[in-house]
Structure formats: structure tokens, C-alpha cells
Amino acid sequence: MPDSHTVIDHPLVQHKLSHLRAADTPPHLFRQLVREIGQLMAYEVLRDLPLTNTAIETPLTAMQAPVIDGKKPALVSILRAGNGLLDGFLDIVPLARVGHIGMRRDPDTLQAEEYYLKLPCALGDRLTIVVDPMLATANTANAALARLKAAGASRIKLSSILAAPEGISALRAAHPDVELYVGCVDDHLNDHGYIVPGLGDAGDRIYGT
């Protein structure tokens, strides 16, 4: 069973996160920062990809060189805010297979409702990385993870820029086998299910809505 969560506390992640939090950061810069944080997080999330050796020729000699082994990883974005992080991950692993899960949160119950699903094939043979900038109540993440498991995914990681302690606890209770990577764990959720201090609604700020 994985640890509760891994905080990617690299100074560049924390610096960019501070600019994300600022209320006066405009949408175009917000999008750029989310993408850049996705690139930085990808290095840590993908740290344990398996390697194998293959024969290559350098300008000087032949050698056995390490390359990534196995099926290409699957990146699954929880719409719509997840697409901001997805772009950053794809910058690092452009050959990854991509899926999307559309989830909307009921404003009264805070429960997630699925409205779209398109996933890569052979999820059981791939590392599956779910990207969603915010882990608040974890209702959306938990529903998405259950859907992925039903589709055959067996090794799953979740990557979020921010998480609330309540969300981490709920995720661990529902999916203790899923590895969680976050940029920061904030203080708490407010009465509307928003992370505090947080950064507001990530989807609205990415797309200026």
C-alpha cells in the first residue's frame, strides 16, 4: 500500500504555485503556470517507469542504452480543469495514450456525476496517471478512479496541484492502492467544498469563465 501522499516540494513548483494562488493572475498566465507545474510534477510521478536496454551506436562506439520498457503510460484528464495539467505531462511524455473523464459536481450535494468517458485500450497493462489540479472533497476523484478500475486499470497514480486534508482522507478510504502526488496540502475545505487558502476554481481560472 502506498504512503498517504507524496508532496512535490521542489522550489520551482512552490514558486509557480504562489503565482497560481494570486487572485490577479490572468487566465493566459494561469494556464501557462499549470502547464509548467505539470511538466515539473511529471518528472516525479514518472520516476519509477521501468527501463530496459537496447543496442545503439553513439558517434564513438556501440553500447547498451536504457529506454522505457512496456506499454506506453495512459494519462487520464478529469475534465475540464485536468486538461491544463495534461498538457504539461504530454510535453514530457508525448507518446502517452490519453483518456478523458467528464465529471460535474452537484453544487448542493458536492457529489460527482459522469457525463463523458473515453479511455485508452489495455489499461490493465499500463501505468495510468489521473490528472486533476484540485483534490478537494475527493468525490470527483473517487468516482473517476472507480470508473478506471471498472475499465481494467490496475496501477493508478493521481496527480493534483493542491489537496485538502479532507480529500486525502476520503481518497485513502476509498482507494488505498492509488498513489497520490500533490504540490501542496492546504489547510481545510470551506462550507462550499473549496480548498482554503487554495486558488479558487481551477477550471474557471484556466479558461477565463
C-alpha positions as CSV (number, residue, x, y, z in Angstrom):
1,M,0.0,0.0,0.0
2,P,1.5,3.4,-0.9
3,D,2.2,6.2,1.6
4,S,-0.7,8.6,2.2
5,H,0.7,11.0,-0.3
6,T,3.9,12.5,-1.8
7,V,4.4,16.3,-1.7
8,I,6.5,17.6,-4.7
9,D,8.0,20.4,-2.8
10,H,10.6,21.5,-5.4
11,P,11.2,25.3,-5.1
12,L,10.1,25.8,-8.7
13,V,6.8,24.1,-8.1
14,Q,6.2,26.1,-4.9
15,H,7.2,29.4,-6.7
16,K,4.8,28.8,-9.6
17,L,2.1,27.7,-7.2
18,S,2.3,31.0,-5.3
19,H,1.7,32.8,-8.6
20,L,-1.3,30.5,-9.3
21,R,-2.8,31.4,-6.0
22,A,-2.7,35.1,-6.6
23,A,-6.2,36.5,-7.5
24,D,-4.8,38.9,-10.1
25,T,-3.0,36.2,-12.2
26,P,-4.7,36.4,-15.6
27,P,-6.0,33.3,-17.4
28,H,-3.3,33.1,-20.0
29,L,-0.6,33.2,-17.3
30,F,-2.6,30.8,-15.1
31,R,-2.8,28.3,-18.0
32,Q,1.0,28.6,-18.6
33,L,1.8,28.1,-14.9
34,V,-0.5,25.0,-14.6
35,R,1.2,23.5,-17.7
36,E,4.7,24.2,-16.3
37,I,3.8,22.7,-12.9
38,G,2.5,19.6,-14.8
39,Q,5.9,19.3,-16.5
40,L,7.7,19.5,-13.2
41,M,5.4,17.1,-11.5
42,A,5.7,14.6,-14.3
43,Y,9.3,14.0,-13.5
44,E,8.5,12.8,-10.0
45,V,5.3,10.9,-10.9
46,L,7.1,9.0,-13.7
47,R,10.3,8.4,-11.7
48,D,9.7,4.6,-11.4
49,L,8.9,3.9,-15.1
50,P,10.6,0.5,-16.0
51,L,13.6,0.5,-18.2
52,T,15.2,-2.0,-20.5
53,N,18.4,-1.8,-22.5
54,T,18.7,-1.5,-26.3
55,A,21.7,-1.5,-28.6
56,I,22.5,1.9,-30.1
57,E,25.5,3.5,-31.9
58,T,27.0,6.6,-30.4
59,P,29.4,8.7,-32.6
60,L,32.2,6.8,-30.8
61,T,31.0,3.2,-30.1
62,A,28.2,0.7,-29.7
63,M,26.5,0.5,-26.3
64,Q,23.5,-0.9,-24.5
65,A,21.4,2.2,-23.6
66,P,18.4,2.4,-21.3
67,V,14.9,3.1,-22.8
68,I,11.5,3.0,-21.2
69,D,10.0,-0.6,-21.2
70,G,6.5,-1.8,-21.6
71,K,3.3,-0.3,-22.9
72,K,3.1,3.5,-23.0
73,P,1.5,5.1,-19.9
74,A,-2.0,6.4,-20.0
75,L,-2.8,9.9,-19.0
76,V,-6.4,10.5,-18.0
77,S,-7.7,14.0,-17.5
78,I,-10.7,14.8,-15.4
79,L,-12.5,17.4,-17.4
80,R,-12.2,20.2,-17.7
81,A,-9.5,21.5,-15.4
82,G,-7.4,18.4,-15.8
83,N,-6.6,19.4,-19.3
84,G,-4.3,22.1,-18.0
85,L,-2.1,19.6,-16.2
86,L,-2.5,17.1,-19.1
87,D,-0.7,19.5,-21.5
88,G,2.3,19.7,-19.1
89,F,2.5,15.9,-18.8
90,L,2.3,15.4,-22.5
91,D,5.2,17.8,-23.0
92,I,7.3,15.2,-21.1
93,V,5.7,12.0,-22.4
94,P,4.3,13.0,-25.8
95,L,3.7,9.3,-26.8
96,A,1.5,8.6,-23.8
97,R,-2.1,7.4,-24.5
98,V,-4.7,9.9,-23.4
99,G,-8.1,9.5,-21.9
100,H,-10.8,11.9,-20.6
101,I,-13.4,11.5,-17.9
102,G,-16.1,14.2,-17.8
103,M,-17.3,14.8,-14.2
104,R,-19.6,17.6,-13.0
105,R,-20.0,18.3,-9.3
106,D,-23.5,18.9,-8.0
107,P,-23.3,22.3,-6.2
108,D,-25.7,21.1,-3.5
109,T,-24.6,17.6,-2.7
110,L,-21.0,18.0,-3.9
111,Q,-21.3,14.6,-5.4
112,A,-19.8,13.8,-8.9
113,E,-21.9,12.9,-12.0
114,E,-20.2,11.5,-15.1
115,Y,-21.1,12.9,-18.4
116,Y,-18.3,11.8,-20.7
117,L,-15.8,8.8,-20.9
118,K,-13.2,8.0,-23.5
119,L,-10.3,5.8,-22.4
120,P,-7.2,4.1,-24.0
121,C,-7.2,0.4,-24.6
122,A,-5.4,-2.2,-22.4
123,L,-5.4,-0.1,-19.2
124,G,-4.6,-3.2,-17.2
125,D,-1.2,-3.3,-18.9
126,R,-0.4,0.4,-18.5
127,L,0.6,2.8,-15.7
128,T,-2.5,5.1,-15.5
129,I,-1.9,8.7,-14.3
130,V,-5.0,10.7,-13.5
131,V,-4.5,14.5,-13.6
132,D,-6.8,17.0,-11.9
133,P,-5.4,20.2,-10.4
134,M,-7.6,20.1,-7.2
135,L,-8.3,17.3,-4.7
136,A,-11.0,18.9,-2.5
137,T,-13.7,16.6,-1.2
138,A,-12.3,13.8,-3.4
139,N,-15.8,12.9,-4.6
140,T,-14.9,13.6,-8.2
141,A,-11.5,11.8,-8.0
142,N,-13.0,8.8,-6.2
143,A,-15.8,8.4,-8.8
144,A,-13.2,8.7,-11.7
145,L,-10.9,6.2,-10.1
146,A,-13.7,3.7,-9.6
147,R,-14.6,4.1,-13.3
148,L,-11.0,3.5,-14.3
149,K,-10.8,0.4,-12.2
150,A,-14.0,-0.9,-13.7
151,A,-12.3,-0.4,-17.1
152,G,-9.4,-2.5,-16.1
153,A,-6.8,-0.1,-14.7
154,S,-4.7,-1.8,-12.1
155,R,-1.9,0.6,-11.3
156,I,-3.0,4.1,-10.9
157,K,-1.4,7.4,-9.8
158,L,-3.3,10.6,-9.1
159,S,-1.6,14.0,-9.6
160,S,-3.0,17.2,-8.2
161,I,-1.5,20.6,-7.6
162,L,-3.4,21.2,-4.4
163,A,-5.1,18.9,-1.9
164,A,-7.2,19.4,1.2
165,P,-6.6,17.0,4.2
166,E,-10.3,16.0,4.0
167,G,-9.8,15.0,0.4
168,I,-6.7,12.9,1.1
169,S,-8.5,11.1,3.9
170,A,-11.5,10.4,1.6
171,L,-9.2,9.2,-1.2
172,R,-7.3,6.9,1.1
173,A,-10.5,5.4,2.5
174,A,-11.9,4.7,-1.0
175,H,-8.8,3.9,-2.9
176,P,-5.9,3.0,-0.6
177,D,-3.9,1.5,-3.5
178,V,-3.7,4.7,-5.6
179,E,-0.5,6.7,-5.3
180,L,-1.2,10.4,-4.7
181,Y,1.2,13.2,-5.8
182,V,0.5,16.8,-4.8
183,G,2.2,20.1,-5.0
184,C,0.9,21.3,-1.6
185,V,-1.6,20.2,1.1
186,D,-3.6,23.2,2.2
187,D,-5.4,23.9,5.5
188,H,-9.1,22.9,5.0
189,L,-12.3,22.9,3.0
190,N,-14.8,25.7,3.4
191,D,-18.6,25.1,3.5
192,H,-18.8,25.1,-0.3
193,G,-16.2,22.4,-0.7
194,Y,-13.4,24.8,-1.8
195,I,-9.8,24.4,-0.7
196,V,-8.6,27.1,1.7
197,P,-6.3,29.1,1.1
198,G,-6.5,27.4,-2.3
199,L,-6.6,29.2,-5.6
200,G,-10.3,29.4,-6.5
201,D,-11.9,27.3,-9.2
202,A,-9.1,26.0,-11.4
203,G,-11.3,25.4,-14.4
204,D,-12.7,28.9,-14.4
205,R,-9.3,30.4,-13.9
206,I,-7.7,28.3,-16.7
207,Y,-10.3,29.2,-19.2
208,G,-11.4,32.7,-18.0
209,T,-15.0,31.7,-17.4
